[in-house]
Amino acid sequence: MSNLEPNAYINYQRIEDNLAVVRDRLKRPLTLSEKIVYGHLDDPHNQDIERGKSYLKLRPDRVACQDATAQMAILQFMSAGMDTAAVPTTVHCDHLIEAQVGGVKDLERAMNINKEVYDFLATATAKYGLGFWRPGSGIIHQIILENYAFPGGLMIGTDSHTPNAGGLGMVACGVGGADAVDVMAGLPWELKCPKVIQVNLKGKIGGWTTPKDVILKVAGILTVKGGTGAIVEYTGPGVESLSCTGMATICNMGAEIGATTSLFPFNHRMVDYLKATRREAIANYAKTFQHNLKADEGAEYDQTIEINLSELEPHINGPFTPDLATPISKFKGEVEKNGWPAELKVALIGSCTNSSYEDMTRSASIAKEAADHGLQTKSKFTVTPGSEQVRATIERDGVMKTFEDVGGIVLANACGPCIGQWDRRDVKKGEPNSIITSYNRNFTGRNDANPATHAFVASPDIVTAMAFAGDLRFNPLTDTLTGADGARR
């Protein structure tokens, strides 16, 4: 990839050519999402284009499947009688690994239990020339971000959090297996022409506030249905203060508001990430077409939301729904008013939403400061790296040891408790309790199959701090903990 030349799956010229036709027809400025979507039209000359009404026929650049959905998709693809997929396709084994005692043993157990599935996927992908990421490689969306996502691309994936790739400026949409099979077989993908919601970011993010708090705030504004049928497009000077993986976090959790996808304009943060993941040639290629990787001046949106990052507080969302958004300054009062269990049983960081190296190191810095004063976590504390690359890097840099020294358990590089793959044994089913995660969803029973578990969603920073307090009423911005050395921090 380091010597990448313009090729079949990164074809900016196709976007340029399609947009020349579309601009002539629409005669108006275009949003970024319109540029990318319309740039992938199968027939730009004759396609009816009307936001919220037309059904577009599109030609995606890539397909990605997680192991739970890939099985049926591949079986269906076999009936197409093709030697290989029409577009680059990858399969990722991340959904069938149950969290129980720790990464190594949990992975070994999953390999034994799911051997037949993994063998089928490994041999089928080899037969049809598809990419295969074995169990333990990492979570599909982190792997895509590290290896395949690129600015201006169009990808579909058989998982609802495929929009994670929007952190690299890609229109990436979660779909069903049948849609994936159609594209793999060379058919166009049909999508209702999305409306476009603008989230204009002002100010600069800093302190305890993280990119996760942006989407937690947006979820509170739009609710779980407010983004339905629309692409959420982030704009404004505040974008410059967000890292690439931070932008991916925001796009990932856009699924919780029902959005078709979310994305950010091409910027220097994406260039830095592409370089760091050995894809500098892609960054250079994108620069030559960057006029198509940002919205036109004067582009019109169906709805606009304004957020000042300089004033944004850390948020905690939940329980039982990801759109019940509470600023941390008011959270203690909500816990007491609503009678939510204040004792925090488990704090979990990771998942496809917040498992990057940046997330891990930010959390580790909090853990190290606590450890330096003799503190151990009061809640059970689990850590899920997003990929083997992330896991190996945090091990190399001592981050993993920092977590383990304060009582943390490092789980396998997989979805685990985020999707309910969690053999939880510290509470009985039906027993009211509270957990806090840096995941994306917290609907009733999602994480542990216990309908009485009050699951809250926050940034990895807040989750880590809460693990040391062991109490939901703790506010790390204003409250202190007493260390073994007597110091209050």
Order of alpha helices (4+ residues) and beta strands (2+ residues): alpha-alpha-beta-beta-alpha-beta-alpha-alpha-beta-alpha-beta-beta-alpha-beta-beta-alpha-beta-alpha-beta-alpha-alpha-beta-beta-beta-alpha-beta-alpha-beta-alpha-alpha-beta-beta-beta-alpha
